[in-house]
Amino acid sequence: MIDVVEVLQHWHAGRSKADVAASVGVDRGTVRKYVAPAEAAGLVPGGPPLSRGEWIELVQGWFPELVDAKARSLTYPVINAHRDRIEAMLATNTVTTVHQRLRDEHGLVAGISSVRRYVWLEFGERPSPAQVTVWRPPVEPGSEAQIDYGYLGSWFDPIAERARRVWAFVMVLAASRHMLCVRCCPWINGCGSPAMSPRSSSSVGSRPGWCPTT
């Protein structure tokens, strides 16, 4: 079932007919068919936005052979019942998180792709997850730290004259965001300084053969 309103909204938002066809899974001739009445009516890509309800009224006039169920997607009314909640959630959450919360907390029966499509149609382009800053409450200094242990890569050992694998222990203080990075060099013996064991990311102790270098 083709969502004609979706085709028109994508086109009106400025996407090419080829892009719209690929996005909704139809051929370009079908897109041209449904866009033609909009062009004849003087609508152009990038023009003043129309709500989905306004598009539905136009589609019903241009294509009376289409029943209302074809102008609407099957999941649109279900998702639209949460419109105000979705709008509020999008201020601090990604679309994926919004979908998960609606599903788990409010019993939404709709897939993530349907929710993404709804958000795109109703609220326009959203920033990528990397651009979203999730707010977290402040923490007391010294109360929390985030730690990690990972592989840095191969470094040249000038004594053995060959490449060595180097690991690092990283700790970030939650309050100040100050970072401690300790390089762990297992080929240096006799250090006896506190270091990070490669077998554990939660214990730090004195262990011969592990020399931290800040």
C-alpha positions in Angstrom: 0.0 0.0 0.0 1.5 3.3 -1.1 1.3 6.2 1.4 0.5 9.0 -1.1 0.8 11.6 1.6 4.2 10.5 2.5 5.3 10.7 -1.2 4.0 14.3 -1.4 5.6 15.3 1.9 9.0 14.0 0.9 8.7 15.8 -2.5 7.5 19.0 -0.9 10.4 19.0 1.6 12.8 19.2 -1.3 13.8 15.7 -2.1 14.1 14.8 -5.8 11.6 12.4 -7.3 14.2 9.8 -7.7 15.1 10.0 -4.0 11.5 9.8 -3.0 10.9 6.8 -5.2 13.9 5.0 -3.7 12.8 6.0 -0.2 9.2 4.7 -0.3 10.0 1.8 -2.7 8.1 2.8 -5.8 9.2 3.7 -9.3 9.7 7.3 -10.5 6.6 7.1 -12.7 4.4 6.5 -9.7 6.0 9.5 -7.9 5.4 11.7 -11.0 1.8 10.5 -11.1 1.1 11.6 -7.5 3.2 14.8 -7.6 1.6 16.1 -10.9 -1.6 17.5 -9.3 0.5 19.2 -6.6 2.6 20.9 -9.3 -0.5 21.8 -11.2 -1.9 23.5 -8.1 1.2 25.6 -7.8 2.9 23.8 -5.0 6.7 23.6 -5.3 9.5 21.9 -3.3 10.6 24.0 -0.4 7.3 25.9 -0.2 5.4 26.7 3.0 5.0 23.5 5.0 1.6 21.8 5.1 0.4 19.5 7.9 -0.4 15.9 7.2 -4.1 16.7 7.7 -3.9 19.3 4.9 -2.1 16.9 2.6 -4.8 14.2 3.3 -7.5 16.7 2.3 -5.7 17.5 -0.9 -5.1 13.9 -1.8 -8.7 13.0 -1.2 -9.6 15.8 -3.7 -7.0 14.8 -6.3 -7.4 11.1 -6.1 -11.0 10.4 -5.0 -10.5 6.7 -5.9 -8.2 6.3 -3.0 -10.0 5.5 0.2 -8.8 7.3 3.3 -6.9 4.3 4.5 -4.6 4.6 1.6 -3.9 8.2 2.2 -2.9 7.4 5.7 -0.3 4.9 6.8 -1.7 2.2 9.1 0.6 3.2 11.9 0.2 6.9 11.7 -2.9 7.3 13.9 -1.4 5.0 16.5 1.8 7.0 16.7 0.1 10.3 16.4 -1.8 9.6 19.6 1.6 10.2 21.3 2.5 13.4 19.4 2.9 15.7 22.4 4.8 13.1 24.3 7.1 12.5 21.3 7.8 16.2 20.8 8.8 16.6 24.4 11.0 13.4 24.3 12.8 14.6 21.2 14.3 17.5 23.1 16.6 15.2 25.0 16.4 11.8 23.3 17.2 10.2 20.0 14.4 8.7 17.9 15.6 5.2 18.9 15.2 6.0 22.6 11.8 7.7 22.0 10.6 4.5 20.2 11.9 2.3 23.0 10.3 4.4 25.7 7.0 4.5 23.9 7.0 0.8 23.4 8.1 -0.1 27.0 6.3 2.6 29.0 3.2 3.3 26.9 2.6 0.1 24.9 3.1 1.5 21.5 2.7 -1.2 18.8 4.8 0.2 15.9 8.2 -0.4 14.5 11.2 1.9 14.8 11.1 2.6 11.0 7.5 3.8 11.4 8.4 6.1 14.2 11.4 7.5 12.3 9.1 8.2 9.3 6.5 9.8 11.6 9.2 12.0 13.2 10.6 13.0 9.8 7.2 13.9 8.5 5.9 15.8 11.6 9.1 17.4 12.9 11.5 17.5 10.0 15.1 16.5 9.9 16.6 15.4 13.3 20.3 15.7 14.3 22.3 12.5 14.2 22.9 10.7 17.6 26.4 12.1 17.7 25.0 15.6 17.7 22.5 15.0 20.6 23.8 15.9 24.1 22.0 13.9 26.7 21.7 15.9 30.0 22.8 14.2 33.2 22.5 15.6 36.7 25.6 17.0 38.4 27.6 14.7 40.7 29.6 15.4 43.8 33.4 15.7 43.3 35.1 12.4 44.2 31.9 10.4 44.1 32.1 8.9 40.6 34.7 8.0 38.0 34.5 6.3 34.6 37.3 3.8 33.9 38.4 1.9 30.9 41.2 -0.3 29.8 42.2 -0.7 26.2 44.7 -1.4 23.5 46.6 1.7 22.2 48.5 0.0 19.4 52.0 -1.0 18.6 54.9 1.1 19.8 58.6 0.7 19.0 60.8 -0.6 21.8 64.2 1.0 21.3 65.9 -1.5 23.6 64.6 -4.7 22.0 64.4 -2.9 18.6 60.9 -4.3 17.8 57.3 -3.3 18.0 55.5 -3.9 21.3 51.8 -3.9 22.2 50.9 -1.1 24.5 47.8 -0.9 26.7 46.3 2.0 28.7 44.2 2.5 31.8 42.0 5.6 31.5 40.0 7.2 34.3 37.7 10.2 33.8 36.4 12.1 36.9 32.6 12.6 36.4 32.5 16.0 38.2 35.4 17.8 36.6 35.9 15.6 33.4 39.6 15.5 34.2 41.3 12.5 32.6 44.1 10.3 33.8 45.7 8.1 31.1 48.3 5.5 32.2 50.3 3.6 29.6 51.0 0.0 30.7 54.2 -1.4 29.3 54.6 -5.2 30.2 58.1 -5.5 28.8 59.6 -3.1 31.4 60.4 -5.1 34.6 61.2 -4.1 38.1 59.0 -1.1 38.2 56.8 -2.0 41.2 54.6 1.1 40.7 50.7 0.9 40.8 49.4 -0.2 37.5 46.5 -1.8 35.8 46.2 -5.5 35.3 45.2 -6.5 31.7 42.9 -9.2 33.2 40.8 -6.8 35.2 39.3 -3.4 34.6 38.4 -2.8 38.2 41.5 -3.4 40.3 44.7 -1.4 40.4 47.7 -2.6 42.4 51.5 -3.0 42.6 52.6 -5.6 40.1 56.2 -6.2 38.9 56.5 -5.8 35.2 53.8 -3.2 34.7 55.1 0.3 34.5 52.7 3.1 34.2 53.9 6.2 32.3 51.8 9.3 32.2 
